[in-house]
Amino acid sequence: MELNTPKWFLIETEKEYNEALQRYEEVKFAPKGTEQHKEKLLLVHLIATYENQTSVLPDVDPIEMIKIRMEDFGYKSADLAAVYGDKGTVSKVLNYKQSLSLNMIRKFSELLKIPPVNLLKEYPLKA
Protein backbone atom coordinates (compact mmCIF):
# COMPACT_ATOMS: atom_id res chain seq x y z
CA MET A 1 0.00 0.00 0.00
CA GLU A 2 1.44 3.35 -1.03
CA LEU A 3 0.84 6.52 0.96
CA ASN A 4 0.14 9.88 -0.63
CA THR A 5 2.60 11.67 1.63
CA PRO A 6 5.68 13.06 -0.08
CA LYS A 7 8.98 11.33 0.40
CA TRP A 8 11.33 13.74 2.15
CA PHE A 9 15.09 13.76 1.86
CA LEU A 10 17.80 16.06 3.16
CA ILE A 11 17.02 19.64 2.22
CA GLU A 12 19.76 20.97 -0.04
CA THR A 13 18.26 24.02 -1.77
CA GLU A 14 16.24 27.09 -0.87
CA LYS A 15 13.42 25.75 -3.07
CA GLU A 16 13.29 22.46 -1.13
CA TYR A 17 13.46 24.42 2.11
CA ASN A 18 10.46 26.56 1.13
CA GLU A 19 8.51 23.47 0.05
CA ALA A 20 9.25 21.84 3.40
CA LEU A 21 8.13 24.96 5.28
CA GLN A 22 4.92 25.07 3.25
CA ARG A 23 4.20 21.41 3.94
CA TYR A 24 4.98 21.88 7.63
CA GLU A 25 2.34 24.62 7.80
CA GLU A 26 -0.17 22.15 6.33
CA VAL A 27 0.55 19.37 8.86
CA LYS A 28 1.65 21.25 11.98
CA PHE A 29 -1.56 20.47 13.88
CA ALA A 30 -1.73 16.80 12.88
CA PRO A 31 -2.82 14.55 15.76
CA LYS A 32 -0.22 12.27 17.36
CA GLY A 33 -0.06 8.80 15.93
CA THR A 34 -1.03 9.84 12.40
CA GLU A 35 1.14 9.67 9.30
CA GLN A 36 0.96 13.47 9.06
CA HIS A 37 2.30 13.76 12.61
CA LYS A 38 5.25 11.54 11.71
CA GLU A 39 5.81 13.65 8.60
CA LYS A 40 5.68 16.82 10.72
CA LEU A 41 8.37 15.47 13.07
CA LEU A 42 10.57 14.59 10.10
CA LEU A 43 10.04 18.03 8.55
CA VAL A 44 10.99 19.77 11.80
CA HIS A 45 14.23 17.82 11.85
CA LEU A 46 15.01 18.43 8.17
CA ILE A 47 14.17 22.14 8.38
CA ALA A 48 16.24 22.64 11.53
CA THR A 49 19.19 20.81 10.00
CA TYR A 50 19.05 22.96 6.87
CA GLU A 51 18.72 26.16 8.91
CA ASN A 52 21.65 25.20 11.14
CA GLN A 53 23.81 24.57 8.08
CA THR A 54 22.83 27.69 6.14
CA SER A 55 21.88 30.32 8.69
CA VAL A 56 24.20 32.47 10.68
CA LEU A 57 22.41 33.74 13.73
CA PRO A 58 23.33 37.29 14.74
CA ASP A 59 25.55 37.77 17.77
CA VAL A 60 22.89 39.34 19.97
CA ASP A 61 21.56 38.58 23.41
CA PRO A 62 18.81 35.94 23.72
CA ILE A 63 16.00 38.49 24.08
CA GLU A 64 16.99 40.32 20.90
CA MET A 65 17.23 36.96 19.14
CA ILE A 66 13.71 36.11 20.31
CA LYS A 67 12.43 39.49 19.09
CA ILE A 68 14.11 39.03 15.70
CA ARG A 69 12.57 35.58 15.24
CA MET A 70 9.17 36.85 16.42
CA GLU A 71 9.37 39.44 13.65
CA ASP A 72 10.51 36.77 11.14
CA PHE A 73 7.46 34.63 11.93
CA GLY A 74 5.04 37.52 12.46
CA TYR A 75 4.48 36.63 16.12
CA LYS A 76 3.42 38.97 18.91
CA SER A 77 4.12 38.61 22.63
CA ALA A 78 0.63 37.09 22.94
CA ASP A 79 1.78 34.20 20.73
CA LEU A 80 4.68 33.51 23.10
CA ALA A 81 2.32 33.80 26.07
CA ALA A 82 -0.02 31.27 24.46
CA VAL A 83 2.85 28.79 24.26
CA TYR A 84 4.29 29.58 27.69
CA GLY A 85 1.02 30.19 29.50
CA ASP A 86 1.73 33.46 31.34
CA LYS A 87 1.45 36.81 29.57
CA GLY A 88 2.89 38.81 32.48
CA THR A 89 6.06 36.75 32.71
CA VAL A 90 6.60 36.88 28.94
CA SER A 91 6.24 40.67 29.07
CA LYS A 92 8.79 40.93 31.90
CA VAL A 93 11.26 38.75 29.99
CA LEU A 94 10.87 40.70 26.73
CA ASN A 95 11.44 43.95 28.67
CA TYR A 96 14.60 42.61 30.38
CA LYS A 97 12.95 42.63 33.82
CA GLN A 98 13.15 38.85 34.32
CA SER A 99 15.48 36.13 33.02
CA LEU A 100 14.41 33.33 30.73
CA SER A 101 13.54 30.16 32.62
CA LEU A 102 14.59 26.73 31.39
CA ASN A 103 10.95 26.00 30.54
CA MET A 104 10.73 29.20 28.47
CA ILE A 105 13.97 28.35 26.67
CA ARG A 106 12.57 24.96 25.69
CA LYS A 107 9.23 26.32 24.49
CA PHE A 108 10.57 29.42 22.72
CA SER A 109 13.36 27.42 21.10
CA GLU A 110 10.82 25.08 19.55
CA LEU A 111 8.35 27.81 18.57
CA LEU A 112 10.93 30.19 17.12
CA LYS A 113 13.33 27.57 15.72
CA ILE A 114 16.26 28.92 17.75
CA PRO A 115 18.81 26.38 19.01
CA PRO A 116 18.44 26.26 22.83
CA VAL A 117 22.15 26.97 23.28
CA ASN A 118 21.58 30.43 21.75
CA LEU A 119 19.06 31.24 24.47
CA LEU A 120 21.34 30.24 27.36
CA LYS A 121 23.74 33.18 26.98
CA GLU A 122 23.74 35.55 29.94
CA TYR A 123 22.41 39.07 29.46
CA PRO A 124 21.87 42.05 31.75
CA LEU A 125 18.49 42.78 33.28
CA LYS A 126 17.08 46.28 33.78
CA ALA A 127 16.59 47.40 37.35
C-alpha positions in Angstrom: 0.0 0.0 0.0 1.4 3.3 -1.0 0.8 6.5 1.0 0.1 9.9 -0.6 2.6 11.7 1.6 5.7 13.1 -0.1 9.0 11.3 0.4 11.3 13.7 2.1 15.1 13.8 1.9 17.8 16.1 3.2 17.0 19.6 2.2 19.8 21.0 0.0 18.3 24.0 -1.8 16.2 27.1 -0.9 13.4 25.8 -3.1 13.3 22.5 -1.1 13.5 24.4 2.1 10.5 26.6 1.1 8.5 23.5 0.1 9.3 21.8 3.4 8.1 25.0 5.3 4.9 25.1 3.3 4.2 21.4 3.9 5.0 21.9 7.6 2.3 24.6 7.8 -0.2 22.1 6.3 0.6 19.4 8.9 1.7 21.3 12.0 -1.6 20.5 13.9 -1.7 16.8 12.9 -2.8 14.5 15.8 -0.2 12.3 17.4 -0.1 8.8 15.9 -1.0 9.8 12.4 1.1 9.7 9.3 1.0 13.5 9.1 2.3 13.8 12.6 5.2 11.5 11.7 5.8 13.6 8.6 5.7 16.8 10.7 8.4 15.5 13.1 10.6 14.6 10.1 10.0 18.0 8.5 11.0 19.8 11.8 14.2 17.8 11.9 15.0 18.4 8.2 14.2 22.1 8.4 16.2 22.6 11.5 19.2 20.8 10.0 19.0 23.0 6.9 18.7 26.2 8.9 21.6 25.2 11.1 23.8 24.6 8.1 22.8 27.7 6.1 21.9 30.3 8.7 24.2 32.5 10.7 22.4 33.7 13.7 23.3 37.3 14.7 25.6 37.8 17.8 22.9 39.3 20.0 21.6 38.6 23.4 18.8 35.9 23.7 16.0 38.5 24.1 17.0 40.3 20.9 17.2 37.0 19.1 13.7 36.1 20.3 12.4 39.5 19.1 14.1 39.0 15.7 12.6 35.6 15.2 9.2 36.9 16.4 9.4 39.4 13.6 10.5 36.8 11.1 7.5 34.6 11.9 5.0 37.5 12.5 4.5 36.6 16.1 3.4 39.0 18.9 4.1 38.6 22.6 0.6 37.1 22.9 1.8 34.2 20.7 4.7 33.5 23.1 2.3 33.8 26.1 0.0 31.3 24.5 2.9 28.8 24.3 4.3 29.6 27.7 1.0 30.2 29.5 1.7 33.5 31.3 1.5 36.8 29.6 2.9 38.8 32.5 6.1 36.7 32.7 6.6 36.9 28.9 6.2 40.7 29.1 8.8 40.9 31.9 11.3 38.7 30.0 10.9 40.7 26.7 11.4 43.9 28.7 14.6 42.6 30.4 12.9 42.6 33.8 13.2 38.8 34.3 15.5 36.1 33.0 14.4 33.3 30.7 13.5 30.2 32.6 14.6 26.7 31.4 11.0 26.0 30.5 10.7 29.2 28.5 14.0 28.4 26.7 12.6 25.0 25.7 9.2 26.3 24.5 10.6 29.4 22.7 13.4 27.4 21.1 10.8 25.1 19.5 8.4 27.8 18.6 10.9 30.2 17.1 13.3 27.6 15.7 16.3 28.9 17.7 18.8 26.4 19.0 18.4 26.3 22.8 22.2 27.0 23.3 21.6 30.4 21.8 19.1 31.2 24.5 21.3 30.2 27.4 23.7 33.2 27.0 23.7 35.6 29.9 22.4 39.1 29.5 21.9 42.0 31.7 18.5 42.8 33.3 17.1 46.3 33.8 16.6 47.4 37.4 
